[in-house]
Amino acid sequence: MKLRTVLANRLVALTAGLTLAGLGAFSLAWLWQVPFAREQLSRLDRPRVTDVPDQPWWTPALWSVFGAGLFLGIALLAVNLSRRRTETVQLYDQVTDATLGVELGPVADGVAAELAVLPGVRSARGRAVVERHLPTLSVVVQADPAIDVTEFTLAAEEAAQRVARALGGARVATQVLLHLDPAVDVADGR
């Protein structure tokens, strides 16, 4: 998740949390007959409060709050559901004295294809994402529960090292997630 998305989520959660905590604390103070809360509520002009919905500004104010809430909700959804696509990684080639752009999606697909041929692997899917502000080759592998995890880990580490060498030291992480199929109990057939 990008930093601005995390900050927006935390700001909204903090604001809502502090508002609700404050209202809850004031309600409890009133319930427990704390003098400050009772004094504040006694200053309230009850007829004026009950007449608020009859005021000409009430309906436009409600629609404005609804519109602002809807806009904020859609904006948060858009930010949270946006794809975490990586940008092109720029590599400097000393031989040609030029900067080359490398798309990471096909590189992730290549790592997935390399891991897909290992014994016990049923499928592998690769994609390039931004994970904690770092372009990342994320490969999800579905495998048989009897796979040799040590051998698989060594192969995944070798693939990650080859990618790092091929990308010439660019700041790109490689993440391999291994999902094992459920084990089948031979005696029960489950």
ZIVEN-V592550 format. One record per pair of residues at least 24 apart in sequence whose C-alpha atoms are under 7 Angstrom apart, sorted by the first residue. I is the first residue (numbers start at 0). J is the second residue. D is the distance in Angstrom with one decimal. If there is no record, write none. Layout:
# ZIVEN-V592550
I,J,D ; I,J,D
This chain:
# ZIVEN-V592550
0,130,6.0 ; 0,131,6.0 ; 1,131,6.4 ; 1,132,6.1 ; 4,78,6.2 ; 4,79,6.6 ; 83,128,5.1 ; 83,129,5.3 ; 84,127,6.5 ; 84,128,4.9 ; 84,129,6.1 ; 85,127,6.1 ; 85,128,5.3 ; 85,129,5.6 ; 85,134,5.8 ; 90,167,7.0 ; 90,169,7.0 ; 103,127,5.7 ; 107,136,5.2 ; 107,137,6.7 ; 107,138,6.8 ; 110,158,6.6 ; 111,138,5.9 ; 119,143,5.2 ; 119,146,5.1 ; 133,171,6.5 ; 133,172,6.9 ; 134,171,5.1 ; 134,172,6.3 ; 135,171,5.5 ; 135,172,4.5 ; 135,173,5.5 ; 135,174,6.8 ; 136,172,6.2 ; 136,173,4.7 ; 136,174,5.9 ; 137,173,6.1 ; 137,174,4.8 ; 137,175,6.0 ; 138,174,6.1 ; 138,175,4.8 ; 138,176,6.2 ; 139,175,6.0 ; 139,176,4.8 ; 139,177,6.2 ; 140,176,6.0 ; 140,177,4.9 ; 140,178,5.9 ; 141,177,6.2 ; 141,178,4.8 ; 141,179,5.8 ; 141,180,6.9 ; 142,178,6.2 ; 142,179,4.9 ; 142,180,6.0 ; 143,179,5.7 ; 143,180,5.4 ; 144,179,5.1 ; 144,180,5.6 ; 144,181,6.7 ; 144,182,5.9
